[in-house]
Amino acid sequence: MQNCRVFLVVLDGVGIGELPDAYRYGDEGSNTLGNIAQGVGGLNLPFMGELGLGNIIPLQGVPATTQARGAFGKMAEASPGKDTITGHWEMTGVVLNRPFPVYPNGFPAELILKFEKAIGRQVLGNIPASGTAIIKELGEEHLATGFPIVYTSADSVFQIAAHEELIPVTELYQICQTAREILSGEHMVARVIARPFLGKPGSFQRTTRRKDFSVESPEETILDRLVSKGFNTVGVGKIEDIFSNRGLTASYHTGDNFTTMEKLWQLAVTLTGPVLIFANCIDFDTLYGHRNDVQGFANALETADSSLKQLFSLLKADDILIITADHGCDPTIPSTDHSREYVPLLVAGERVKKGATLGVRGSFADLSATIADLFAITEWSKGNSFYRELVGN
């Protein structure tokens, strides 16, 4: 099947039940899909249901089926942590042995002082906070002083918020790049994130010009290997940011689910294989999970289900659609942070064995091994491929 087009779509934050070590992260009881389904009285996800989503775990509104059109299972995260970088890296074969640093009490004073000196201005904040809450709290002071707002969360992130009319986006990106260069060694956070916003006090709104400055993978990914073997790899959404523009032959940065899916539809019509198209749908996490918006999350899932069905209708005979997630972000629990969960695994295509059970995969890295097999790449030792389960021989 090395001439296929593989569409790997990550539904950011859409977990499917707590991992055995969830208690270490304070995430007992997390089940993003299951708890949302219960919270809204049932989800309407007919396409993913047909592929076998309801066969993975009981989901209100998504019944199990004996005639699944796809292969189904779930994956455990082998790396410690529950952040975006760790999850995406593991999908491409990079399993970390220690988590990225987090700062539940804010960043050390000496680190902030070094950053302030480098950018030539003071900062506000330096606390763990919700992105929408902190611009509401400090936005007016930011406008009065010109000081950027620095904050973090339970994830390994150094976030910098600034009003676009006060600090232009290009300047904010430069400030973030400076932070990225400073945050090394013991303070090597997974991501520095530019968080531009607009509006007036009382009505501030974050814009879509967010940009992530990620640490670079310490190991070869399956993306790197594909490119080295002459294959095309296309990133859609924030994939280019997650992988620091490495291992991609083309990128299309999008800031919301609709634009991401629209780009995938276009690529399905115009791209010829063999190619890996790797996409991240961000809205579940940023707009709903982190804001504990259960109904909004449910609505986004139902919209995505329809969009994925349309994408599937555009695929060719040799194409493969893989739907998964990078972590959980359960909006029904008190925390507004990511949750340590299994992630769903759905695979479909004309050549995929219908109703194949992929079981519980021990690592997201199994995806990288399967992709290697789909493109007939040999000597890839990361993860355990489920290629044979997909093709049935």
Residue, then its C-alpha position, 0 to 999 in steps of 0.5 A: m500500500q506504499n502508494c496510498r495517501v494517509f490522512l492522520v487527523v488528531l482531534d486535540g484533547v478528545g480522550i476516551g477514559e483515564l489511564p491507569d496512572a491518571y491518579r498521579y496527575g490528579d485526573e481520576g475519573s477523567n473520560t472526555l468522550g464518555n463524560i461529555a456524552q453523559g453530560v449532554g444526554g448522548l452524542n450524535l456521531p453517526f460517522m465515527g459510530e459506523l467506524g466503531l467508536g462505540n465499540i471502544i467504550p460504551l458511549q451514550g448516543v453512540p451504540a456499538t455495532t457488529q458491522a463496523r466500517g473501520a478498525f477500532g481500538k484505543m492507545a495508551e500514552a507511554s511517555p510521562g505527561k499529558d501535553t500536546i508536544t508529548g502526544h504528537w511526538e509519541m505518535t511519530g515514534v518519540v517516546l520520552n522518559r521524563p516529562f517537560p518541566v511545569y511551573p505550578n507557582g509561576f516561573p523562577a524570579e531569576l528566569i523572568l528577570k533574564f527574560e525582561k532584560a532580553i526584551g527590554r521591558q517588564v512583564l505582568g502576571n507570571i502565574p498559572a492562569s486561564g488565557t481568557a481570564i488573565i487577559k480580562e484581569l491584566g489586559e487594562e494594565h497591559l494597555a497602560t504599561g505596555f508590559p506583556i502578560v506572561y502566564t503558564s498552566a498545568d502544561s509545560v508552556f510559557q505563554i505570552a499575551a499582548h494586544e495586537e494594537l500595542i505590540p504587533v504580532t510580528e514583535l510578539y513572535q520575536i519576543c516569543q523567540t527570545a523566550r524560546e532561546i532562554l528556556s533551555g536546560e532545566h527550564m526547557v518547556a515544551r512550548v512558548i506560545a504567542r497569545p495575541f488579543l484585541g478589544k477593549p477592557g471588558s471585551f478582550q478577545r484572543t485572535t487566531r494569530r496564536k503561534d507555538f514555538s516548540v522545542e525540537s524533537p531530540e530524535e528522528t520522527i517518522l516524518d523525518r524518515l518519510v522525507s529522507k526516503g523521498f515521500n511528501t509529508v503535509g502538516v495542517g493546523k499547528i503541526e508545523d509548530i509542534f514539530s518546529n517545521r521539521g519533517l514536513t515538505a509542506s505546511y498549511h497553518t490553520g487556527d480552527n477546526f473548520t479551516t483545518m477540515e476545509k484544507l483537508w477536503q482541498l488536499a483530498v481533491t488535489l494531492t496525489g500520493p504517496v503522501l502523509i497528511f497530518a492534521n490537528c483540529i484544535d478547537f476541542d481543546t482550546l475553546y471547550g476543554h480548557r473552558n469546561d464548556v461541555q455543550g460546546f465540546a459536544n457540538a464541536l464533536e458533532t460538527a467534526d463527525s460530519s466534516l470527517k464523513q465528507l473527507f472520507s467521501l473524497l478518499k480514493a481506493d488506496d487511501i487511509l483515514i486515521i482518527t485519534a487524539d493526543h491527550g484528554c481535556d475533560p470539560t466535566i471535571p473541575s480542572t481546566d487542564h489536560s487529562r491523562e487518558y487513553v485516546p481513541l483509534l479509528v482507521a478506515g479505507e477501502r483496503v482496511k479490514k472492516g470491524a478489525t479490533l486493534g485492541v489497547r495499544g501500549s504506545f502512541a508510537d504504534l502509529s509510527a510503526t504502522i505508517a512505516d509499514l503503509f509506506a513500505i519503510t523498513e528498519w523502523s524500530k519504534g512502536n508495534s505496527f498494527y498494519r497486519e490487523l488492518v489489511g488482514n493478512 
